[in-house]
Amino acid sequence: MKRKWMMVVLMGVFLIPAWGGAVEKEDFVVDTTADLIDLCTAPESEPLHKEAINFCFGYLAGAYDYHLLCTKGPSGKRMVCPPDPPPARAKVLSMFLDWVKNHPEYLKEEAIDTWFRFLVETYPCKK
């Protein structure tokens, strides 16, 4: 709950002047996969298009970076092992959006869970 309030406050401070389109400040509080998908697919005609897309990339990259940090070191067990060199962010986002279209059962799940379901399925680590 505390996290949600912090996000609302931070997004409100930075985005209040731009409100008015179909993407609203509540959309930046990502509770479900559907919330994240709304931000990641905001059309260019939206006044908050850039903010929504940047938030989307930041959310996904931040979650992945946290995974890397938590699995660092000799005892760390990574769940996700992308190829080297890794694919471009835009390519991974496109793949994620396609994957979610094929898995609508996850739209009401937490976005972070769905993101890692996709990553683990797409880039599993060899044992």
C-alpha positions as CSV (number, residue, x, y, z in Angstrom):
1,M,0.0,0.0,0.0
2,K,2.8,2.4,0.9
3,R,4.4,1.7,-2.6
4,K,1.2,2.7,-4.3
5,W,0.9,6.0,-2.5
6,M,4.6,6.8,-3.2
7,M,4.0,6.2,-6.9
8,V,0.9,8.3,-7.0
9,V,2.7,11.2,-5.3
10,L,5.8,10.9,-7.5
11,M,3.8,10.6,-10.7
12,G,1.5,13.4,-9.6
13,V,4.4,15.8,-9.0
14,F,5.9,15.1,-12.4
15,L,2.8,14.7,-14.6
16,I,0.1,16.9,-13.3
17,P,0.6,19.5,-16.0
18,A,0.1,16.9,-18.7
19,W,-3.2,15.3,-17.6
20,G,-6.2,15.2,-19.9
21,G,-5.9,12.2,-22.2
22,A,-7.0,8.6,-21.9
23,V,-3.9,7.7,-20.0
24,E,-4.5,9.0,-16.5
25,K,-2.4,9.2,-13.4
26,E,-4.1,6.1,-11.9
27,D,-2.6,4.2,-14.9
28,F,0.9,4.8,-13.5
29,V,0.1,2.7,-10.4
30,V,0.7,-0.7,-11.9
31,D,-1.4,-3.2,-10.0
32,T,-2.1,-5.7,-12.8
33,T,-0.6,-6.9,-16.0
34,A,-3.5,-5.0,-17.8
35,D,-2.3,-1.8,-16.2
36,L,1.2,-2.3,-17.5
37,I,0.0,-3.2,-20.9
38,D,-2.1,0.0,-21.1
39,L,1.0,2.0,-20.4
40,C,3.2,0.0,-22.8
41,T,0.7,0.4,-25.6
42,A,-0.3,4.0,-25.2
43,P,-0.9,5.5,-28.7
44,E,1.2,8.5,-29.8
45,S,-2.0,10.6,-29.8
46,E,-2.1,10.4,-26.0
47,P,-0.8,13.5,-24.2
48,L,1.1,11.2,-21.8
49,H,2.4,8.8,-24.5
50,K,6.1,9.5,-23.8
51,E,5.7,9.2,-20.1
52,A,3.7,6.0,-20.4
53,I,6.2,4.3,-22.7
54,N,9.2,5.5,-20.6
55,F,7.4,4.2,-17.5
56,C,6.8,0.9,-19.2
57,F,10.5,0.4,-20.2
58,G,11.6,1.6,-16.7
59,Y,9.3,-0.8,-14.9
60,L,10.4,-3.8,-17.0
61,A,14.1,-2.9,-16.9
62,G,14.0,-2.1,-13.2
63,A,12.4,-5.5,-12.4
64,Y,15.0,-7.3,-14.5
65,D,17.9,-5.4,-13.0
66,Y,16.6,-6.2,-9.5
67,H,16.6,-9.9,-10.5
68,L,20.2,-9.6,-11.6
69,L,21.2,-7.9,-8.3
70,C,19.4,-10.5,-6.2
71,T,21.0,-13.5,-8.1
72,K,24.5,-12.1,-8.1
73,G,27.4,-14.0,-6.7
74,P,28.5,-17.6,-6.5
75,S,25.3,-18.8,-4.7
76,G,22.9,-16.8,-7.0
77,K,20.5,-18.8,-9.1
78,R,19.3,-16.8,-12.1
79,M,15.8,-17.5,-13.4
80,V,16.3,-15.7,-16.7
81,C,19.3,-16.1,-19.0
82,P,19.0,-14.0,-22.2
83,P,21.4,-14.6,-25.1
84,D,24.7,-12.7,-25.4
85,P,24.4,-10.1,-26.8
86,P,20.9,-9.5,-25.3
87,P,18.1,-8.5,-27.6
88,A,17.1,-4.8,-27.9
89,R,14.6,-3.5,-25.3
90,A,12.0,-2.7,-28.0
91,K,12.2,-6.2,-29.4
92,V,11.7,-7.7,-25.9
93,L,8.8,-5.4,-25.3
94,S,7.2,-6.4,-28.6
95,M,7.7,-10.1,-27.7
96,F,6.2,-9.5,-24.3
97,L,3.1,-7.8,-25.7
98,D,2.6,-10.7,-28.2
99,W,3.1,-13.2,-25.4
100,V,0.5,-11.5,-23.2
101,K,-2.0,-11.4,-26.1
102,N,-1.6,-15.2,-26.2
103,H,-2.0,-15.5,-22.4
104,P,-4.9,-13.2,-21.4
105,E,-5.4,-15.3,-18.3
106,Y,-2.6,-13.3,-16.7
107,L,-4.1,-9.8,-17.3
108,K,-5.5,-9.6,-13.8
109,E,-2.3,-11.0,-12.2
110,E,0.4,-8.8,-10.8
111,A,2.5,-7.3,-13.6
112,I,5.8,-8.4,-12.1
113,D,4.7,-12.0,-12.0
114,T,3.5,-12.0,-15.6
115,W,6.8,-10.3,-16.7
116,F,8.9,-13.0,-15.1
117,R,6.6,-15.8,-16.5
118,F,7.3,-14.4,-19.9
119,L,11.1,-14.0,-19.3
120,V,11.5,-17.5,-17.8
121,E,9.6,-19.1,-20.6
122,T,11.4,-17.1,-23.3
123,Y,14.9,-17.1,-21.8
124,P,15.2,-20.1,-19.5
125,C,18.5,-20.9,-17.9
126,K,20.2,-24.2,-18.8
127,K,20.9,-26.3,-15.8
